[in-house]
Amino acid sequence: MTWTFDICLKNRQLLESFLDKLTLDELNKIPPGFNNNIIWNIAHTIVTQQLLVYRNSGLPMVVSDDMVTKYKKGTKAEYIVNQQDVDEIRSLLFSSLDKLIEDYNKGLFKNYIAYTVSTKSTLTNVNEALEFNNFHEGIHLGYILALKKSF
């Protein structure tokens, strides 16, 4: 799983670079033709990883219920984030991944509730969830690049 975790880390470093380079206004901007903004996409990747890996394994998530409500699948950017929100999202990019690696190495992911994702693939174990998560985060990196290009 080292390879899978490394891909996720590298993607999250790319996501963090947008937090470093863009203003709050740019992170919150929803250009014409888009439903969400850059910060929503970044937070959504964190929430989705937690839902796919932890919730479906019956384990407690590190994100709040409020964060899940704001950024889960099917939501859109209805909130203007402030710097405190950005700082929390930045921290969770890496702390959630560090915790995941630690919990994985401890063997905590023993059970998994099968879940069919939007691509119609059914995830049946945590390893499949981790691999799909990288695919999912890559999709949202693509959305972010398109959003940034529209500025």
Secondary structure as a PSIPRED ss2 file (coil, helix, strand):
# PSIPRED VFORMAT (PSIPRED V4.0)

   1 M C   1.000  0.000  0.000
   2 T H   0.000  1.000  0.000
   3 W H   0.000  1.000  0.000
   4 T H   0.000  1.000  0.000
   5 F H   0.000  1.000  0.000
   6 D H   0.000  1.000  0.000
   7 I H   0.000  1.000  0.000
   8 C H   0.000  1.000  0.000
   9 L H   0.000  1.000  0.000
  10 K H   0.000  1.000  0.000
  11 N H   0.000  1.000  0.000
  12 R H   0.000  1.000  0.000
  13 Q H   0.000  1.000  0.000
  14 L H   0.000  1.000  0.000
  15 L H   0.000  1.000  0.000
  16 E H   0.000  1.000  0.000
  17 S H   0.000  1.000  0.000
  18 F H   0.000  1.000  0.000
  19 L H   0.000  1.000  0.000
  20 D H   0.000  1.000  0.000
  21 K H   0.000  1.000  0.000
  22 L C   1.000  0.000  0.000
  23 T C   1.000  0.000  0.000
  24 L H   0.000  1.000  0.000
  25 D H   0.000  1.000  0.000
  26 E H   0.000  1.000  0.000
  27 L H   0.000  1.000  0.000
  28 N H   0.000  1.000  0.000
  29 K C   1.000  0.000  0.000
  30 I C   1.000  0.000  0.000
  31 P C   1.000  0.000  0.000
  32 P C   1.000  0.000  0.000
  33 G C   1.000  0.000  0.000
  34 F C   1.000  0.000  0.000
  35 N C   1.000  0.000  0.000
  36 N C   1.000  0.000  0.000
  37 N C   1.000  0.000  0.000
  38 I H   0.000  1.000  0.000
  39 I H   0.000  1.000  0.000
  40 W H   0.000  1.000  0.000
  41 N H   0.000  1.000  0.000
  42 I H   0.000  1.000  0.000
  43 A H   0.000  1.000  0.000
  44 H H   0.000  1.000  0.000
  45 T H   0.000  1.000  0.000
  46 I H   0.000  1.000  0.000
  47 V H   0.000  1.000  0.000
  48 T H   0.000  1.000  0.000
  49 Q H   0.000  1.000  0.000
  50 Q H   0.000  1.000  0.000
  51 L H   0.000  1.000  0.000
  52 L H   0.000  1.000  0.000
  53 V H   0.000  1.000  0.000
  54 Y H   0.000  1.000  0.000
  55 R H   0.000  1.000  0.000
  56 N H   0.000  1.000  0.000
  57 S H   0.000  1.000  0.000
  58 G C   1.000  0.000  0.000
  59 L C   1.000  0.000  0.000
  60 P C   1.000  0.000  0.000
  61 M C   1.000  0.000  0.000
  62 V C   1.000  0.000  0.000
  63 V C   1.000  0.000  0.000
  64 S C   1.000  0.000  0.000
  65 D H   0.000  1.000  0.000
  66 D H   0.000  1.000  0.000
  67 M H   0.000  1.000  0.000
  68 V H   0.000  1.000  0.000
  69 T H   0.000  1.000  0.000
  70 K H   0.000  1.000  0.000
  71 Y H   0.000  1.000  0.000
  72 K C   1.000  0.000  0.000
  73 K C   1.000  0.000  0.000
  74 G C   1.000  0.000  0.000
  75 T C   1.000  0.000  0.000
  76 K C   1.000  0.000  0.000
  77 A C   1.000  0.000  0.000
  78 E C   1.000  0.000  0.000
  79 Y C   1.000  0.000  0.000
  80 I C   1.000  0.000  0.000
  81 V C   1.000  0.000  0.000
  82 N C   1.000  0.000  0.000
  83 Q H   0.000  1.000  0.000
  84 Q H   0.000  1.000  0.000
  85 D H   0.000  1.000  0.000
  86 V H   0.000  1.000  0.000
  87 D H   0.000  1.000  0.000
  88 E H   0.000  1.000  0.000
  89 I H   0.000  1.000  0.000
  90 R H   0.000  1.000  0.000
  91 S H   0.000  1.000  0.000
  92 L H   0.000  1.000  0.000
  93 L H   0.000  1.000  0.000
  94 F H   0.000  1.000  0.000
  95 S H   0.000  1.000  0.000
  96 S H   0.000  1.000  0.000
  97 L H   0.000  1.000  0.000
  98 D H   0.000  1.000  0.000
  99 K H   0.000  1.000  0.000
 100 L H   0.000  1.000  0.000
 101 I H   0.000  1.000  0.000
 102 E H   0.000  1.000  0.000
 103 D H   0.000  1.000  0.000
 104 Y H   0.000  1.000  0.000
 105 N H   0.000  1.000  0.000
 106 K C   1.000  0.000  0.000
 107 G C   1.000  0.000  0.000
 108 L C   1.000  0.000  0.000
 109 F C   1.000  0.000  0.000
 110 K C   1.000  0.000  0.000
 111 N C   1.000  0.000  0.000
 112 Y C   1.000  0.000  0.000
 113 I C   1.000  0.000  0.000
 114 A C   1.000  0.000  0.000
 115 Y E   0.000  0.000  1.000
 116 T E   0.000  0.000  1.000
 117 V C   1.000  0.000  0.000
 118 S C   1.000  0.000  0.000
 119 T C   1.000  0.000  0.000
 120 K C   1.000  0.000  0.000
 121 S C   1.000  0.000  0.000
 122 T E   0.000  0.000  1.000
 123 L E   0.000  0.000  1.000
 124 T C   1.000  0.000  0.000
 125 N C   1.000  0.000  0.000
 126 V H   0.000  1.000  0.000
 127 N H   0.000  1.000  0.000
 128 E H   0.000  1.000  0.000
 129 A H   0.000  1.000  0.000
 130 L H   0.000  1.000  0.000
 131 E H   0.000  1.000  0.000
 132 F H   0.000  1.000  0.000
 133 N H   0.000  1.000  0.000
 134 N H   0.000  1.000  0.000
 135 F H   0.000  1.000  0.000
 136 H H   0.000  1.000  0.000
 137 E H   0.000  1.000  0.000
 138 G H   0.000  1.000  0.000
 139 I H   0.000  1.000  0.000
 140 H H   0.000  1.000  0.000
 141 L H   0.000  1.000  0.000
 142 G H   0.000  1.000  0.000
 143 Y H   0.000  1.000  0.000
 144 I H   0.000  1.000  0.000
 145 L H   0.000  1.000  0.000
 146 A H   0.000  1.000  0.000
 147 L H   0.000  1.000  0.000
 148 K H   0.000  1.000  0.000
 149 K H   0.000  1.000  0.000
 150 S C   1.000  0.000  0.000
 151 F C   1.000  0.000  0.000
